[in-house]
Structure formats: C-alpha cells, structure tokens
C-alpha cells in the first residue's frame, strides 16, 4: 500500500499526506522494501520520485493483487448483505445502448436474477485496464482497430471476442442514392467537408482516406454520434462511423453505405484472468448473446482477444 501510494502521488510528501503518515516513516518503509528485494524501486529527486523499471513491474503486480483483494472484499460484503452478488460492467457509449442494456434486460428475466446486482459504468477502452486491475470493474467491453496496440498488451486478462463492428459512410438523404446496403468509396466525397469522431476512430478514418488517396477536409470533431448524425443530416459534412452507433439511434435524414471488408473494429470482452464466479460468467454469456445480435462474426475467430 505504501509503495503504491508513493507511485500514484509521485512524491513521498504527497503519499504521506494521503495515508496520514510522516514522510520519514513512509520513506523508511519503501527503503526496507528495496533492501528486501535487493533492487531500487524509485529514483529520488528534488521534484519527487520516478519509478525504476523494477518499480514499474512491482506496481503492475501490486495493482493486480489489490484488484483481487477488492473483488474478494466485495464477495464477502455480498454474503453479509444477504447473498446479493454485484457484477460491475464497463463499456464504451455505443456498446452501452446496443449491447450492454439488452444483455442486462435478458439477464434480469432469468430465474434467480434478483440475486445478482448489475452496475454499469460508461468508459472508453483506454481506462479499462486500470479499472480491471483495481477491482473497480469485473467485466469490460472494449474495441480496437487493427492498427492499434491491444488493450490487453501483457495478456493479464481473460479475453473473449464479441464480434466485428464494420464502419459505415454516412451522408445526408439529399446526397444518398442506390441500394440500401450498397458500398461507396470515400473518393466519391473527396470534395466534401467531413465530421470526425473519437481520437482512435479519427486515426483509423485517416488511414482509410490515405489508402484511397483522399485528403479529407475535417471541419467538425465530436465523439457524440447523435451530433455527428445531426450535422450530416443537415448537410454540414459527411462522416465515417461504426455501424453500432447507428443501431440505438439513426437520424431519418441520413443514408449509410458500407466500406471495405476489413474497415471496422473488433469488440472484445475482458475480465480478470481465471475468473470463475458464476454470476460474472452469466453476465459474459448475456453480453455475447446481445453482441451476436448486432455484430458480425470475426473471420478466423478463435476466441482470442486482441
């Protein structure tokens, strides 16, 4: 606890205040830890501390251990509270409405569902690893594009593929034509203004544009897909969005077209490695059922997360 507090606050003084300790006592405890491990964990400077490589690895394992302890404490609290078991789920916005909410509804209709309390928190994938390590979440639904580094880069969680979310080119009804499920190239709108989405979606869009020789004139940027659709419907620009974002809400003033077969993002369910609680596995099953209704299968999917 003391070493983790020092790492999180970046100084012995800040950590001592947070813990209610004296600074010399805290510094002495970290020094004894370094002596027992026979390696330096922090570099002390006048501006605070920096973790050594050994310190970073120890912090990583400390977070995992603390996460297991937090989950164990919650299980005991659930027993004391009369057997109600709590499962905490985190997911990104478009998945909350199109996958998590239907999964929670399906699960609540099962016999004995009153014994499980579900809690949902909306978070972007970048926040997920820390939440899982700290035990602040039991299950996470995340996405990644092919060129991005995996969320679970160290293989510290159990990962199950949820499916493939293809990208869609959306334009106003006035600019749309052709079959409802037709495809369209970005080059057809090379002279239009564009609406960009979240940072990772924007970077993937720019890669597609570069591949097709298009230099998009991005005039608007928002990660709120309702705003994106409103701007497009009013002919303020065109955009590329995940299909999932069009499921819960679709503006009547837009038309959507498919892109390339591999233009999309993979969704993955993450949980603590070796998770065996029945209530958590039941929620995972419901999430996979709900995801299967709205996502495409991943070609060559072997349940390996990514």
Buried (B, 14 or more C-beta within 10 A) or exposed (E): EBBBBBBEBBBBBBBBBEBEBEBEEBBEBBBEBBEEEEBBBBEBEEEBBEBBEBBEEBBBEBBBEBBEEBBEEBEEEBEEEEEEBBBBBBBBBBBBBBBBBBBBEBBEEEEEBEEBBBEBBEBBBEBBBEBBBBBBBBBBBBBBBEEBEBBBEEEBBBBBBBBBBBBBBBBBBEBBEEEEEEBBBBEBBBEBBBBBBBEBBBEBBBBBBEEBEBEBEBEBEBBEBEEBBBBBBEBBBBBBBBBBBBBBEEBEBBBBBBBBEEBBBBBBBBBBEEBEBEBBBBBBEBBBBBBEEBBEEBEEBEEEBB
